[in-house]
Amino acid sequence: MPAAGGVTVPQLDRARADLLRRAAAARRLDARGAALLRSIDGHLDDLLVRLLRDDLDTDVAFLVEATVTRYLPDTLEPFLALEDPRAVVRGRPAAVEVADQLAAIDRALDQARARPGRHHLETQLHLQGEFLRTKFGEGPAPAGRPGEAPPA
């Protein structure tokens, strides 16, 4: 079954496993980076299963695919290719910079994982309402008590 960009879920899973295995085997990450990588792996494991079941919204499916095909490789590959893993990036050790980047990915995946599946109708209605309120602003407050239908 293809994911959002035509890559299959098994292909994404293999790419994820290969990259994370290489990153762990390199032993270049600091303790924080290694812990974040394990957390990301757990998030991706759950999200890939949900993607296989077609239980992710389009934006979350895109995030999962982009994480495996771009965000993680773009973070880890240059770090793994450094001649000196103690190199300085932005005035601090490269491992600290990589851990900060992994933390951003981890936060995004954690939030995506917490979202109910796309087949949860109440969630769909809520998300559509949030989108419309963001796009078009809040309308006038309906008369009546909260949770009560406006008068007809």
NUVO-249585 format. One line per 5 residues: number of its first residue (from 0); for each residue z, y, x of C-alpha. Coordinates in nm, 4 decimals. Example, Ala and Ser with C-alpha at 12.3 -4.5 7.8 and 13.67 -1.06 7.14 Angstrom:
BEGIN
0> 0.7800/-0.4500/1.2300 | 0.7140/-0.1060/1.3670
REM end
This chain:
BEGIN
0> 0.0000/0.0000/0.0000 | -0.1039/0.3333/0.1516 | 0.1486/0.6118/0.1977 | 0.0638/0.9755/0.1281 | -0.1885/1.0144/0.4122
5> -0.3574/0.6755/0.3916 | -0.1334/0.5038/0.6460 | 0.0266/0.1911/0.5048 | 0.4016/0.1497/0.4833 | 0.3946/-0.1507/0.7206
10> 0.2032/0.0626/0.9738 | 0.4632/0.3389/0.9414 | 0.7424/0.0859/0.9820 | 0.5866/-0.0604/1.2972 | 0.5256/0.2850/1.4458
15> 0.8850/0.3867/1.3712 | 1.0294/0.0685/1.5220 | 0.8141/0.0983/1.8347 | 0.9002/0.4627/1.9018 | 1.2714/0.4185/1.8395
20> 1.2813/0.1053/2.0551 | 1.1131/0.2915/2.3433 | 1.3477/0.5880/2.3053 | 1.6553/0.3649/2.3074 | 1.5280/0.1583/2.6029
25> 1.4653/0.4741/2.8096 | 1.8383/0.5556/2.7948 | 1.7632/0.9266/2.8310 | 1.9285/1.0491/2.5126 | 2.2836/1.1734/2.5288
30> 2.5457/1.0163/2.2979 | 2.4749/1.2672/2.0200 | 2.0992/1.2109/2.0420 | 2.1411/0.8326/2.0353 | 2.3676/0.8544/1.7299
35> 2.1212/1.0820/1.5526 | 1.8368/0.8440/1.6309 | 2.0352/0.5574/1.4735 | 2.1025/0.7724/1.1673 | 1.7332/0.8656/1.1394
40> 1.6434/0.4977/1.1668 | 1.8776/0.4162/0.8772 | 1.7340/0.6942/0.6628 | 1.3788/0.5852/0.7376 | 1.4602/0.2233/0.6648
45> 1.5767/0.3152/0.3143 | 1.3003/0.5686/0.2527 | 1.0233/0.3312/0.3660 | 1.1471/0.0678/0.1202 | 1.1453/0.3295/-0.1547
50> 0.7978/0.4407/-0.0476 | 0.6785/0.0810/-0.0715 | 0.8200/0.0666/-0.4250 | 0.6424/0.3953/-0.5101 | 0.9812/0.5515/-0.5824
55> 0.9484/0.8757/-0.3831 | 0.8218/1.2117/-0.4944 | 0.5073/1.3264/-0.3173 | 0.6923/1.5765/-0.0994 | 0.9431/1.3145/0.0168
60> 0.6633/1.0631/0.0820 | 0.4914/1.3298/0.2925 | 0.8162/1.3970/0.4820 | 0.8584/1.0266/0.5612 | 0.5025/0.9899/0.6854
65> 0.5140/1.3138/0.8844 | 0.8469/1.2155/1.0384 | 0.7063/0.8875/1.1666 | 0.3625/1.0117/1.2686 | 0.4407/1.3652/1.3935
70> 0.7978/1.4941/1.3928 | 0.9613/1.2093/1.5861 | 0.6718/1.1541/1.8289 | 0.6386/1.5298/1.8912 | 1.0113/1.5401/1.9710
75> 1.0536/1.2183/2.1667 | 0.7246/1.1667/2.3541 | 0.7475/1.4800/2.5741 | 1.1133/1.4062/2.6454 | 1.0391/1.0456/2.7419
80> 0.7491/1.1616/2.9618 | 0.9562/1.4130/3.1604 | 0.9718/1.3236/3.5268 | 1.3294/1.4477/3.5407 | 1.5266/1.3780/3.2224
85> 1.7776/1.6419/3.3370 | 1.5129/1.9146/3.3065 | 1.6220/2.2422/3.1508 | 1.4671/2.3618/2.8242 | 1.5615/2.7025/2.6829
90> 1.8413/2.7268/2.9369 | 2.0060/2.3945/2.8567 | 1.9534/2.0260/2.9319 | 1.6478/1.8693/2.7655 | 1.8692/1.6013/2.6080
95> 2.0628/1.8720/2.4217 | 1.7392/2.0301/2.2963 | 1.6110/1.6915/2.1805 | 1.9410/1.6164/2.0062 | 1.9164/1.9493/1.8207
100> 1.5627/1.8644/1.7106 | 1.6739/1.5170/1.6011 | 1.9593/1.6784/1.4044 | 1.7071/1.8865/1.2085 | 1.5033/1.5742/1.1285
105> 1.8185/1.3840/1.0347 | 1.9303/1.6590/0.7925 | 1.5917/1.6643/0.6208 | 1.5848/1.2855/0.5842 | 1.9450/1.2776/0.4618
110> 1.8603/1.5284/0.1887 | 1.5443/1.3356/0.0978 | 1.7345/1.0089/0.0823 | 1.9932/1.1623/-0.1525 | 1.7271/1.2590/-0.4043
115> 1.6938/1.0181/-0.6947 | 1.3716/0.8256/-0.7295 | 1.0671/0.9717/-0.8929 | 1.1098/0.7489/-1.1965 | 1.4432/0.9143/-1.2845
120> 1.3277/1.1353/-1.5739 | 1.6282/1.3677/-1.5743 | 1.5633/1.4424/-1.2087 | 1.1964/1.5123/-1.2746 | 1.2888/1.7570/-1.5493
125> 1.5498/1.9277/-1.3308 | 1.3135/1.9581/-1.0318 | 1.0356/2.0979/-1.2509 | 1.2800/2.3539/-1.3902 | 1.3916/2.4551/-1.0425
130> 1.0304/2.4900/-0.9314 | 0.9379/2.7040/-1.2326 | 1.2462/2.9234/-1.1964 | 1.1674/2.9740/-0.8279 | 0.8014/3.0432/-0.8971
135> 0.8335/3.2597/-1.2079 | 1.1963/3.3766/-1.2087 | 1.4705/3.3245/-1.4587 | 1.3912/3.3942/-1.8222 | 1.6305/3.5601/-2.0624
140> 1.9448/3.3573/-2.1298 | 1.9256/3.1710/-2.4606 | 2.1780/3.2551/-2.7306 | 2.4573/3.0053/-2.7887 | 2.6961/2.8140/-2.5709
145> 2.5905/2.6380/-2.2487 | 2.4349/2.3011/-2.3214 | 2.3616/2.3998/-2.6795 | 2.0071/2.4378/-2.8087 | 1.9075/2.7964/-2.8887
150> 1.8905/2.8817/-3.2585 | 1.5587/2.8069/-3.4249
REM end
